[in-house]
Amino acid sequence: MNRNLENSVKRYDELSMMLADPSVLSNHERYLKLVKEYSDLEPLVKNIKRLSEVEEQLSENKIMLHNTEDQEFRDLIREEIDSLETESNDLNEAIQFALIPKDPNDDKSVIVEIRAGAGGDEAALFAGDLFRMYTAYAEKQKWSFNIIDISENEIGGFKEIVFEIDGQGAYSKLKFESGVHRVQRVPETEAGGRIHTSTVTVAVLPEAEDVDVMINQGDLQIDTYRASGAGGQHVNKTSSAIRITHLPTGIVVTCQDQRSQHKNKDKAMQVLRARLFEREQQAQDQAIASDRRDQVGTGDRSERIRTYNFPQSRVTDHRINLTLYQLDSVLSGDLDPFINALQAAAHEKAMAKHLK
């Protein structure tokens, strides 16, 4: 067993003892932190201990195979060896993957920002389609969501919509959705039946807590104004909408969808923290470009990641060359075929890098 595995087992045993300590049980915050660390280590340690058992059984079977001349018994032993070697390979792969540093944001909830790009009204309508796709997927995952800010056009599309998806592991599944989504279809207003191409940008940001991003209140300019549009009709008489400008970076966040100025301010600060957190992470990635997280594609919102072709009912993810002729199903929230394939590709890349 190598040093990393030995340390993992040692730490797991230490945590087991600590969690039975009355002084730890009485400290709720510390207890929860240790429980999470224990839970994260448990699958790895179980695999390590099982691998040790398998290797011991393999050694015993090989000795028996060497010492017996009974052909029928030898055949049974060979079958057992084959089975154990397969299990050993699977366990080794699982252990190696578990040793790859995990994205610390994977367990977080997310803030999703969808903006109409090229294509005018058609892009705004497709932004609405993507919003419904992601919220349908969230419902399938038993996650909750709520709108933070929204800007509609005259025909019911969204110039921009910002919303939160709250659920364990939301970022681990949705982080690959950041980028340019392209739609090819015949707009309802197109008399000649010509296919138009429009684009929508999606940004998926991990939610940041106060401890992740320190914000100096003196760096903020906070303005109030009267809300308008969807979600804002009820506040036309009062200035409940909030605009926060982070002066050092120039980042501007607005929120008008909540019924009170206080709630709008809280939601706007939530988005600001997420954007500042993303900005900080991007700066770190650029500073250590050779060691940055190995993901499928760059995750940059300027990268075209997926095309939705309505005439052929076709959806293509360009990063992994996966095409499905299930457009209606995908737009109704059946995203797992793409998300699972993207996670598998990221897994493969991470393993290849780790084993170099």
C-alpha positions as CSV (number, residue, x, y, z in Angstrom):
1,M,0.0,0.0,0.0
2,N,1.5,3.4,-1.0
3,R,1.8,6.3,1.4
4,N,-1.3,8.1,0.2
5,L,-3.5,5.1,0.7
6,E,-2.0,4.4,4.2
7,N,-2.7,8.1,5.2
8,S,-6.2,7.8,4.0
9,V,-6.9,4.7,6.0
10,K,-5.2,6.2,9.0
11,R,-7.2,9.4,8.8
12,Y,-10.4,7.5,8.4
13,D,-9.7,5.5,11.6
14,E,-8.9,8.8,13.4
15,L,-12.1,10.3,12.3
16,S,-14.1,7.3,13.5
17,M,-12.6,7.7,16.9
18,M,-13.1,11.5,17.0
19,L,-16.8,11.2,16.0
20,A,-17.4,9.0,19.1
21,D,-15.7,11.7,21.4
22,P,-18.3,13.5,23.5
23,S,-16.4,16.8,23.2
24,V,-16.8,16.6,19.4
25,L,-20.4,15.7,19.6
26,S,-21.1,18.8,21.7
27,N,-19.5,21.0,19.1
28,H,-22.1,21.0,16.3
29,E,-20.1,22.9,13.7
30,R,-17.0,20.8,14.2
31,Y,-19.0,17.6,14.3
32,L,-20.7,18.3,10.9
33,K,-17.3,19.1,9.3
34,L,-15.8,15.8,10.5
35,V,-18.9,13.9,9.4
36,K,-18.5,15.3,5.9
37,E,-14.8,14.4,5.8
38,Y,-15.6,10.9,7.1
39,S,-18.3,10.4,4.5
40,D,-16.0,11.6,1.7
41,L,-13.3,9.2,2.8
42,E,-15.5,6.1,3.4
43,P,-15.9,4.9,-0.2
44,L,-12.1,5.2,-0.8
45,V,-11.2,3.4,2.4
46,K,-13.8,0.6,1.7
47,N,-12.2,0.1,-1.7
48,I,-8.7,0.1,-0.2
49,K,-9.6,-2.6,2.4
50,R,-11.4,-4.7,-0.2
51,L,-8.4,-4.5,-2.5
52,S,-6.2,-5.8,0.3
53,E,-8.6,-8.7,0.7
54,V,-8.7,-9.4,-3.0
55,E,-4.9,-9.3,-3.3
56,E,-4.5,-11.7,-0.4
57,Q,-7.1,-14.1,-2.0
58,L,-5.3,-13.9,-5.3
59,S,-2.0,-14.8,-3.6
60,E,-3.6,-17.8,-1.9
61,N,-5.2,-19.0,-5.1
62,K,-2.0,-18.8,-7.1
63,I,-0.3,-20.9,-4.4
64,M,-3.0,-23.5,-4.6
65,L,-2.9,-23.5,-8.4
66,H,0.8,-24.2,-8.2
67,N,0.4,-27.0,-5.6
68,T,-2.5,-29.0,-7.1
69,E,-2.5,-31.4,-10.0
70,D,-6.2,-32.0,-10.1
71,Q,-7.4,-30.6,-13.4
72,E,-11.0,-29.9,-12.4
73,F,-9.8,-28.2,-9.3
74,R,-7.2,-26.2,-11.3
75,D,-10.0,-25.0,-13.6
76,L,-12.1,-23.7,-10.7
77,I,-9.1,-22.0,-9.2
78,R,-8.3,-20.3,-12.6
79,E,-11.9,-19.0,-12.8
80,E,-11.6,-17.6,-9.3
81,I,-8.3,-15.9,-10.2
82,D,-9.8,-14.4,-13.3
83,S,-12.7,-13.0,-11.3
84,L,-10.4,-11.6,-8.6
85,E,-8.1,-10.0,-11.1
86,T,-11.0,-8.3,-12.8
87,E,-12.2,-7.0,-9.4
88,S,-8.6,-5.9,-8.5
89,N,-8.4,-3.9,-11.7
90,D,-11.8,-2.2,-11.1
91,L,-10.8,-1.4,-7.5
92,N,-7.5,0.0,-8.5
93,E,-9.1,2.3,-11.1
94,A,-11.7,3.5,-8.5
95,I,-9.0,4.2,-6.0
96,Q,-6.8,6.1,-8.5
97,F,-9.8,8.2,-9.5
98,A,-10.7,8.9,-5.8
99,L,-7.1,10.2,-5.2
100,I,-7.5,12.8,-7.9
101,P,-8.2,16.2,-6.2
102,K,-11.9,16.8,-6.3
103,D,-13.3,20.1,-7.5
104,P,-14.2,21.8,-4.2
105,N,-17.2,23.4,-5.8
106,D,-18.9,20.2,-7.0
107,D,-21.2,19.9,-4.0
108,K,-22.4,23.5,-4.3
109,S,-25.7,24.9,-5.5
110,V,-25.4,27.1,-8.6
111,I,-26.5,30.4,-10.1
112,V,-27.4,30.2,-13.8
113,E,-27.3,33.2,-16.1
114,I,-28.9,32.8,-19.5
115,R,-28.5,35.7,-22.0
116,A,-29.8,36.0,-25.6
117,G,-27.0,36.4,-28.0
118,A,-27.1,36.7,-31.8
119,G,-30.5,36.4,-33.4
120,G,-32.7,39.1,-31.8
121,D,-36.2,37.9,-30.8
122,E,-35.4,34.3,-31.8
123,A,-32.5,34.2,-29.5
124,A,-34.6,35.6,-26.6
125,L,-37.3,32.9,-27.3
126,F,-34.6,30.2,-27.2
127,A,-33.3,31.6,-23.9
128,G,-36.7,30.9,-22.6
129,D,-36.5,27.3,-23.9
130,L,-33.2,26.8,-22.1
131,F,-34.6,28.2,-18.9
132,R,-37.5,25.8,-19.0
133,M,-35.0,22.9,-19.9
134,Y,-32.8,23.6,-16.8
135,T,-35.7,24.1,-14.4
136,A,-37.3,20.8,-15.7
137,Y,-34.0,19.1,-15.1
138,A,-33.8,20.6,-11.6
139,E,-37.2,19.2,-10.8
140,K,-36.2,15.7,-12.0
141,Q,-33.2,15.9,-9.7
142,K,-35.5,17.0,-6.7
143,W,-33.7,20.4,-6.6
144,S,-35.4,23.7,-6.0
145,F,-35.0,26.9,-8.0
146,N,-36.0,30.5,-7.9
147,I,-35.6,33.5,-10.2
148,I,-33.3,36.3,-9.2
149,D,-33.6,38.7,-12.1
150,I,-35.4,38.7,-15.4
151,S,-35.6,40.9,-18.5
152,E,-38.3,40.0,-21.0
153,N,-38.7,41.1,-24.6
154,E,-42.1,42.1,-26.2
155,I,-43.0,38.6,-27.4
156,G,-42.3,36.6,-24.2
157,G,-38.7,35.7,-24.6
158,F,-35.9,36.5,-22.2
159,K,-33.1,39.0,-23.0
160,E,-31.6,37.8,-19.8
161,I,-32.7,35.6,-16.9
162,V,-30.7,34.8,-13.7
163,F,-31.9,32.1,-11.4
164,E,-30.6,29.9,-8.5
165,I,-30.7,26.1,-8.5
166,D,-30.4,24.8,-5.0
167,G,-29.4,21.2,-4.6
168,Q,-26.5,19.0,-3.4
169,G,-24.1,18.4,-6.3
170,A,-25.8,20.8,-8.7
171,Y,-22.5,22.3,-9.8
172,S,-20.9,18.9,-10.5
173,K,-23.7,18.2,-13.0
174,L,-24.4,21.6,-14.5
175,K,-20.9,23.1,-14.7
176,F,-20.4,21.7,-18.2
177,E,-23.4,23.8,-19.4
178,S,-21.4,27.0,-19.5
179,G,-20.8,28.3,-23.0
180,V,-22.6,29.2,-26.2
181,H,-25.8,27.2,-27.1
182,R,-26.7,27.4,-30.8
183,V,-30.3,26.9,-32.1
184,Q,-31.2,26.3,-35.7
185,R,-34.9,26.5,-36.6
186,V,-37.5,28.4,-38.6
187,P,-38.8,31.3,-36.6
188,E,-42.6,31.7,-36.5
189,T,-42.2,35.2,-38.1
190,E,-40.3,33.8,-41.1
191,A,-42.7,33.7,-44.0
192,G,-40.2,32.0,-46.4
193,G,-39.5,29.0,-44.1
194,R,-35.8,29.7,-43.9
195,I,-33.8,28.2,-41.1
196,H,-32.2,30.8,-38.8
197,T,-29.3,30.3,-36.5
198,S,-29.3,32.1,-33.2
199,T,-27.2,31.8,-30.0
200,V,-27.7,32.0,-26.3
201,T,-24.9,32.2,-23.7
202,V,-25.1,30.2,-20.4
203,A,-23.0,30.8,-17.4
204,V,-23.1,28.4,-14.4
205,L,-21.6,29.8,-11.3
206,P,-21.0,27.9,-8.0
207,E,-22.7,29.7,-5.1
208,A,-20.2,31.5,-2.9
209,E,-20.5,32.0,0.8
210,D,-19.3,34.9,2.8
211,V,-16.2,32.9,3.7
212,D,-15.4,32.3,0.0
213,V,-15.5,36.0,-1.0
214,M,-14.8,38.9,1.3
215,I,-16.7,42.0,0.1
216,N,-15.9,45.5,1.5
217,Q,-19.2,47.4,1.8
218,G,-17.3,50.6,1.0
219,D,-16.7,49.1,-2.5
220,L,-20.4,48.9,-3.2
221,Q,-22.7,51.4,-4.8
222,I,-26.3,50.4,-4.1
223,D,-29.2,52.0,-6.1
224,T,-32.9,51.4,-5.9
225,Y,-35.5,51.8,-8.6
226,R,-39.0,50.7,-9.6
227,A,-39.2,47.2,-10.9
228,S,-40.9,46.4,-14.2
229,G,-41.7,43.4,-16.3
230,A,-42.4,39.9,-15.2
231,G,-42.3,39.6,-11.4
232,G,-42.3,43.3,-11.0
233,Q,-45.8,44.5,-11.6
234,H,-46.6,44.5,-7.9
235,V,-43.9,47.0,-7.0
236,N,-44.5,49.7,-9.6
237,K,-45.5,52.0,-6.7
238,T,-42.3,51.5,-4.7
239,S,-38.6,51.4,-5.4
240,S,-38.0,47.8,-4.4
241,A,-35.6,46.7,-7.2
242,I,-31.9,46.8,-6.4
243,R,-28.8,47.5,-8.5
244,I,-25.4,46.8,-6.9
245,T,-22.2,48.1,-8.5
246,H,-18.9,46.6,-7.3
247,L,-16.7,49.7,-7.9
248,P,-13.3,47.9,-8.0
249,T,-14.3,45.5,-10.8
250,G,-17.2,47.4,-12.4
251,I,-19.5,44.3,-12.0
252,V,-23.2,45.3,-11.9
253,V,-25.9,43.1,-10.5
254,T,-29.6,43.8,-10.5
255,C,-32.5,42.0,-8.8
256,Q,-36.2,42.9,-9.0
257,D,-38.0,39.6,-8.8
258,Q,-38.5,39.5,-5.0
259,R,-41.3,41.4,-3.2
260,S,-39.2,43.4,-0.9
261,Q,-36.1,45.6,-1.3
262,H,-34.4,43.6,1.5
263,K,-34.9,40.3,-0.3
264,N,-33.8,41.8,-3.6
265,K,-30.6,43.1,-2.0
266,D,-29.9,39.7,-0.5
267,K,-30.3,38.0,-3.9
268,A,-28.2,40.6,-5.6
269,M,-25.4,40.1,-3.1
270,Q,-25.7,36.3,-3.7
271,V,-25.1,36.8,-7.4
272,L,-22.3,39.3,-6.8
273,R,-20.4,36.9,-4.6
274,A,-20.8,34.2,-7.2
275,R,-19.4,36.4,-10.0
276,L,-16.5,37.6,-7.9
277,F,-15.7,34.0,-6.9
278,E,-15.7,33.0,-10.5
279,R,-13.5,36.0,-11.4
280,E,-11.0,35.0,-8.7
281,Q,-11.0,31.3,-9.9
282,Q,-10.4,32.4,-13.5
283,A,-7.4,34.5,-12.4
284,Q,-6.0,31.5,-10.5
285,D,-6.5,29.3,-13.5
286,Q,-4.6,31.7,-15.7
287,A,-1.8,32.0,-13.2
288,I,-1.3,28.2,-13.2
289,A,-2.6,27.4,-16.6
290,S,-0.5,24.2,-16.9
291,D,-2.1,22.8,-13.8
292,R,-5.6,24.0,-14.2
293,R,-8.6,21.8,-13.7
294,D,-8.9,19.3,-16.5
295,Q,-12.5,19.7,-17.8
296,V,-14.2,18.9,-21.1
297,G,-13.7,22.0,-23.1
298,T,-12.7,25.2,-21.3
299,G,-16.1,25.9,-19.8
300,D,-15.7,29.4,-21.3
301,R,-19.0,31.0,-22.2
302,S,-17.5,32.1,-25.5
303,E,-17.1,28.5,-26.6
304,R,-19.8,27.0,-28.8
305,I,-20.7,23.8,-26.9
306,R,-24.0,22.5,-28.3
307,T,-26.3,22.9,-31.2
308,Y,-30.1,22.3,-31.2
309,N,-31.4,21.6,-34.7
310,F,-35.2,21.7,-34.8
311,P,-35.8,20.5,-38.4
312,Q,-33.9,17.3,-37.7
313,S,-34.8,17.0,-34.0
314,R,-31.1,16.8,-33.4
315,V,-28.9,17.9,-30.5
316,T,-25.1,17.8,-30.8
317,D,-22.6,18.4,-28.1
318,H,-19.4,19.5,-30.0
319,R,-17.0,18.8,-27.1
320,I,-17.6,15.1,-27.1
321,N,-19.1,14.6,-30.6
322,L,-22.3,13.2,-29.2
323,T,-25.5,13.6,-31.3
324,L,-28.9,12.5,-30.2
325,Y,-32.1,12.8,-32.2
326,Q,-34.2,13.5,-29.1
327,L,-34.7,17.2,-29.2
328,D,-38.1,17.3,-27.5
329,S,-36.9,15.0,-24.7
330,V,-33.7,17.1,-24.1
331,L,-35.7,20.4,-24.0
332,S,-38.1,18.8,-21.5
333,G,-35.2,18.3,-19.1
334,D,-33.7,14.9,-20.1
335,L,-30.2,16.1,-19.9
336,D,-28.6,13.0,-18.3
337,P,-27.3,11.4,-21.5
338,F,-25.2,14.5,-22.2
339,I,-24.3,15.2,-18.6
340,N,-23.2,11.6,-17.9
341,A,-21.2,11.5,-21.1
342,L,-19.5,14.8,-20.2
343,Q,-18.7,13.6,-16.7
344,A,-17.3,10.3,-18.1
345,A,-15.1,12.3,-20.6
346,A,-13.8,14.5,-17.8
347,H,-13.2,11.4,-15.7
348,E,-11.1,9.8,-18.5
349,K,-9.1,13.0,-19.0
350,A,-8.5,13.4,-15.3
351,M,-7.3,9.8,-15.0
352,A,-5.0,10.1,-17.9
353,K,-3.4,13.2,-16.4
354,H,-3.2,11.7,-12.9
355,L,-1.4,8.5,-14.2
356,K,1.2,10.4,-16.3
